[in-house]
Amino acid sequence: MTAWLISSVGPLMFVGLVVFLLLGYPVAFALAAIGLFFGIVGVEVGLLQASLLQALPQRVYGIMQNETLLAIPFFTFMGLILERSGMAEELLETIGQLFGPIRGGLAYAVIFVGALLAATTGVVAASVISMGLISLPVMLRQGYSARLSTGVIAASGTLAQIIPPSLVLIVMADQLARPIGDLYRGALVPGLLLTAAYAVYVLLVSIVKPSAAPALPPTERRHAPGALLRRVLVTLVPPLVLIFLVLGTIFLGIATPTEGGAMGACGAIVLALAKGKLRLPLLRQALESTTRLSCFVMFILIGSTVFGLVFRGVNGDLWVEHLFTGLPGGVLGFLIVVNLLVFVLAFFLDYFELAFILVPLLAPVAEKLGIDLVWFGVMLAVNMQTSFMHPPFGFALFYLKSVAPRSVRSGDIYRGAIPFVCIQIVMVVALIAFPGLASYRSAGAAGSVGSQDLAPFLDNPEYPPTVFELKPDPPAGRPADER
């Protein structure tokens, strides 16, 4: 019995975690409780040494010292200040007037503004709620299909997860031990392609079913062409300056992502002051929301550290490695299974939970198979984007339903999201077929390490086998000091 338990502790830990999550226990506490319980079991059966658990305080202290994670509260605070200062409302109203004369114009405006908000806020909830409150009633009043309207708003809001400065990319970089700047560069093109794909879908709908996406009637166009152009410039300049302040300095190697986030937070305060909307209640709400999200992330990270330390100590990572490297189809089989696993788990877990639970288990296997971890992280981030759009548990759908008029049914929101989930899946397939879409180049001034350019692989006629070069298996077993 003891021999069986020693060989099965890793799988039992994973099964126990799944059971706890299905029972509805908080993820952070489920991770920590499972880790501590099986750590004690491992010590009792002689699989672990008690000194291993003494490393936990140092691990937790290391998390608190991680300066990379400071980018999360900075970007969250920046997004909340901008959302509450009325930037989204001004953008939607102005861009809606600009695109209004063409069929589907309001939908194009939502997509364009969604991409801009994603590049300035990085917060999905803020983007979806803002656009749902502002644009959904207007679209419905102008005769837009409820399914198309809700689908466009929810999908455009989730662009905040893949277009830098995405919060999930910060977490992904920390879990993959790769520079955040590299993941930002790698995710930029896929994020823009997703934006373009959403616009193409709206174009097809407006051609096939014009009544679902009508043009704005002349009576609703409130600005003369010259005045509208001036308003567009005035409305667009502040967010574009902020985008350059945050992302431009990161991409050019002038600032680290944490420093870029700090500049973005200061820039958001300046913009709110310039608009005369920086009030104490607004500042208090932004600080409280930022604190809640930051604490949520830190608790999950601490719980995943406890779980990961014990899981590695009982050779659970070797079990996962053997499980995935033994799949048929080699690397392509591994990528298919991983994406299916993430897609299914996204029905029940949000992107933070997926990043903290799955990525530490999958990353070592991907690295052993020769997969570039920056590309791997971008691919997983695009896949995790579906966690916001999955009926019936997608958080973006819940955010939108909470602010939608009563005439909009839940079924309309769910059915409207399905085409955009399919577009996101197509983007995952495109990333696997054309890895150069997530190519990146580290900025030398930033001192990034561990990066490589994926572009040379595109010219290799033997792709995909040579992109992911299989490495030889290491010697059997593992030294005790590596556990």
Rosetta blueprint (number, residue, H / E / L):
1 M L
2 T H
3 A H
4 W H
5 L H
6 I H
7 S H
8 S H
9 V H
10 G H
11 P H
12 L H
13 M H
14 F H
15 V H
16 G H
17 L H
18 V H
19 V H
20 F H
21 L H
22 L H
23 L L
24 G L
25 Y L
26 P L
27 V H
28 A H
29 F H
30 A H
31 L H
32 A H
33 A H
34 I H
35 G H
36 L H
37 F H
38 F H
39 G H
40 I H
41 V H
42 G H
43 V H
44 E H
45 V L
46 G L
47 L L
48 L L
49 Q L
50 A H
51 S H
52 L H
53 L H
54 Q L
55 A L
56 L H
57 P H
58 Q H
59 R H
60 V H
61 Y H
62 G H
63 I H
64 M H
65 Q L
66 N L
67 E H
68 T H
69 L H
70 L H
71 A H
72 I H
73 P H
74 F H
75 F H
76 T H
77 F H
78 M H
79 G H
80 L H
81 I H
82 L H
83 E H
84 R H
85 S L
86 G L
87 M H
88 A H
89 E H
90 E H
91 L H
92 L H
93 E H
94 T H
95 I H
96 G H
97 Q H
98 L H
99 F H
100 G L
101 P L
102 I L
103 R L
104 G L
105 G H
106 L H
107 A H
108 Y H
109 A H
110 V H
111 I H
112 F H
113 V H
114 G H
115 A H
116 L H
117 L H
118 A H
119 A H
120 T H
121 T L
122 G L
123 V L
124 V H
125 A H
126 A H
127 S H
128 V H
129 I H
130 S H
131 M H
132 G H
133 L H
134 I H
135 S H
136 L H
137 P H
138 V H
139 M H
140 L H
141 R H
142 Q L
143 G L
144 Y L
145 S L
146 A H
147 R H
148 L H
149 S H
150 T H
151 G H
152 V H
153 I H
154 A H
155 A H
156 S H
157 G H
158 T H
159 L H
160 A H
161 Q H
162 I L
163 I L
164 P L
165 P L
166 S L
167 L H
168 V H
169 L H
170 I H
171 V H
172 M H
173 A H
174 D H
175 Q H
176 L H
177 A L
178 R L
179 P L
180 I H
181 G H
182 D H
183 L H
184 Y H
185 R H
186 G H
187 A H
188 L H
189 V H
190 P H
191 G H
192 L H
193 L H
194 L H
195 T H
196 A H
197 A H
198 Y H
199 A H
200 V H
201 Y H
202 V H
203 L H
204 L H
205 V H
206 S H
207 I H
208 V H
209 K L
210 P H
211 S H
212 A H
213 A L
214 P L
215 A L
216 L L
217 P L
218 P H
219 T H
220 E H
221 R L
222 R L
223 H L
224 A L
225 P H
226 G H
227 A H
228 L H
229 L H
230 R H
231 R H
232 V H
233 L H
234 V H
235 T H
236 L H
237 V H
238 P H
239 P H
240 L H
241 V H
242 L H
243 I H
244 F H
245 L H
246 V H
247 L H
248 G H
249 T H
250 I H
251 F H
252 L L
253 G L
254 I L
255 A L
256 T L
257 P H
258 T H
259 E H
260 G H
261 G H
262 A H
263 M H
264 G H
265 A H
266 C H
267 G H
268 A H
269 I H
270 V H
271 L H
272 A H
273 L H
274 A H
275 K L
276 G L
277 K L
278 L L
279 R L
280 L H
281 P H
282 L H
283 L H
284 R H
285 Q H
286 A H
287 L H
288 E H
289 S H
290 T H
291 T H
292 R H
293 L H
294 S H
295 C H
296 F H
297 V H
298 M H
299 F H
300 I H
301 L H
302 I H
303 G H
304 S H
305 T H
306 V H
307 F H
308 G H
309 L H
310 V H
311 F H
312 R H
313 G H
314 V L
315 N L
316 G H
317 D H
318 L H
319 W H
320 V H
321 E H
322 H H
323 L H
324 F H
325 T H
326 G L
327 L L
328 P L
329 G L
330 G H
331 V H
332 L H
333 G H
334 F H
335 L H
336 I H
337 V H
338 V H
339 N H
340 L H
341 L H
342 V H
343 F H
344 V H
345 L H
346 A L
347 F L
348 F L
349 L L
350 D L
351 Y H
352 F H
353 E H
354 L H
355 A H
356 F H
357 I H
358 L L
359 V H
360 P H
361 L H
362 L H
363 A H
364 P H
365 V H
366 A H
367 E H
368 K H
369 L L
370 G L
371 I L
372 D L
373 L H
374 V H
375 W H
376 F H
377 G H
378 V H
379 M H
380 L H
381 A H
382 V H
383 N H
384 M H
385 Q H
386 T H
387 S H
388 F H
389 M L
390 H L
391 P L
392 P L
393 F L
394 G L
395 F H
396 A H
397 L H
398 F H
399 Y H
400 L H
401 K H
402 S H
403 V H
404 A L
405 P L
406 R L
407 S L
408 V L
409 R L
410 S H
411 G H
412 D H
413 I H
414 Y H
415 R H
416 G H
417 A H
418 I H
419 P H
420 F H
421 V H
422 C H
423 I H
424 Q H
425 I H
426 V H
427 M H
428 V H
429 V H
430 A H
431 L H
432 I H
433 A H
434 F L
435 P H
436 G H
437 L H
438 A H
439 S L
440 Y L
441 R L
442 S L
443 A L
444 G H
445 A H
446 A H
447 G L
448 S L
449 V L
450 G L
451 S L
452 Q L
453 D L
454 L L
455 A H
456 P H
457 F H
458 L H
459 D L
460 N L
461 P L
462 E L
463 Y L
464 P L
465 P L
466 T L
467 V L
468 F L
469 E L
470 L L
471 K L
472 P L
473 D L
474 P L
475 P L
476 A L
477 G L
478 R L
479 P L
480 A H
481 D H
482 E H
483 R L
